[in-house]
Amino acid sequence: MAQSPLLDMTYGYMPAQIVYTAAELGLADAFGDGAHTSADLAERTGAHEPSLRRLLGALTTLGAAEQRGPGLFALTAEGRRLRADHPRSIRALILLFAGPEMWRTWGELPATLRTGETAWQKVTGTTSFEFFDQNPELGATFHRAMAEHTREVAPEVARAVDFGRFGTVADLGGGEGILLAEILRSAPETRGVLFDLPAGLKTADRVLAEAGVAGRCEIVPGDFFESVPGGADAYVMKSVIHDWDDERAAAILRACRAAMAPDARLLLVETVLPEVVAPADRGHVMSDINMLLATGGRERSEQEFAELLTGAGFALAGMTGPLPPSGYRVIEATPR
């Protein structure tokens, strides 16, 4: 008898925790590039060998490892992305999204559906951003996770927009500068301003220098709820507006509007929900529920973005089609 798709989803927490445990143990880093016995890996990670052997078997069924003999395992290409030093590492994303705080937050979904209260605050006693600021080690994981995600989508954003038409591009909430570095590489005559809270900018000098764009970029610490740097020709925000409810999102947009010249442009890199969702929209809808639980924010439709922008002093000028691999769109707006 075929397994019910709903039961497959119900059991989804099992592979999530298997992959999380491998990431938490640093198992992929212990592998290096070769095959190892479970006994060798247990010694390297401090794990209980009989239990680790069973975890390795589970990772094999999930396609993250392969078994080459009794007790002998190697990582697959996808499994190697669990390594912290992999150029396309997703280890921090896994540690964040399957970690104990997020795990408990999603466990509060029924309560959130009854009350509308943000579950993360109920679980941790503070907002998500305050929590990561108060817990530096977890905050570092959060910032690495955001950088890993941005690294996947930045090339497509830079290709989708002609950034060479702007003299200066300001990336607001830009973290360590991965997106801005990609933009500046695509537009060799353009200068950049990287703006974020100090905690988000800690590794920005290194990232911009390694990208070869540090000489064209100014790093400015600050809070976009208070003000943003003036004088840029384009203001970019990736995955910022979805973190906030309409009131707080509008406050950020108004701060941008106050800093912008009449001919400047606002570029939002965001998920845009269709008016009628279908199974193909699962990733976007899951992100919307995650925002409901974790930040109190939301994903929005084109009409909802238009209304939000209008209320903050902008006019929606257009948007790109969905960009691979994320499905993000770049929404362009002009000051009214």
Stockholm file with secondary structure:
# STOCKHOLM 1.0

chainA/1-336         MAQSPLLDMTYGYMPAQIVYTAAELGLADAFGDGAHTSADLAERTGAHEPSLRRLLGALTTLGAAEQRGPGLFALTAEGRRLRADHPRSIRALILLFAGPEMWRTWGELPATLRTGETAWQKVTGTTSFEFFDQNPELGATFHRAMAEHTREVAPEVARAVDFGRFGTVADLGGGEGILLAEILRSAPETRGVLFDLPAGLKTADRVLAEAGVAGRCEIVPGDFFESVPGGADAYVMKSVIHDWDDERAAAILRACRAAMAPDARLLLVETVLPEVVAPADRGHVMSDINMLLATGGRERSEQEFAELLTGAGFALAGMTGPLPPSGYRVIEATPR
#=GR chainA/1-336 SS CCCCHHHHHHTTHHHHHHHHHHHHHTHHHHHTTSCEEHHHHHHHHTCCHHHHHHHHHHHHHTTSEEEEETTEEEECTTGGGGSTTCTTCCHHHHHHHTSHHHHHHHTTHHHHHHHCCCHHHHHHSSCHHHHHHHCHHHHHHHHHHHHHHHHHHHHHHHHHSCGGGCSEEEEETCTTSHHHHHHHHHCTTCEEEEEECGGGGTTHHHHHHHTTCGGGEEEEECCTTTCCCSCCSEEEEESCGGGSCHHHHHHHHHHHHHHCCTTCEEEEEECEECSSCCGGGHHHHHHHHHHHHHTSCCCEEHHHHHHHHHHTTEEEEEECCCBTTTTBEEEEEEEC
#=GC SS_cons         CCCCHHHHHHTTHHHHHHHHHHHHHTHHHHHTTSCEEHHHHHHHHTCCHHHHHHHHHHHHHTTSEEEEETTEEEECTTGGGGSTTCTTCCHHHHHHHTSHHHHHHHTTHHHHHHHCCCHHHHHHSSCHHHHHHHCHHHHHHHHHHHHHHHHHHHHHHHHHSCGGGCSEEEEETCTTSHHHHHHHHHCTTCEEEEEECGGGGTTHHHHHHHTTCGGGEEEEECCTTTCCCSCCSEEEEESCGGGSCHHHHHHHHHHHHHHCCTTCEEEEEECEECSSCCGGGHHHHHHHHHHHHHTSCCCEEHHHHHHHHHHTTEEEEEECCCBTTTTBEEEEEEEC
//
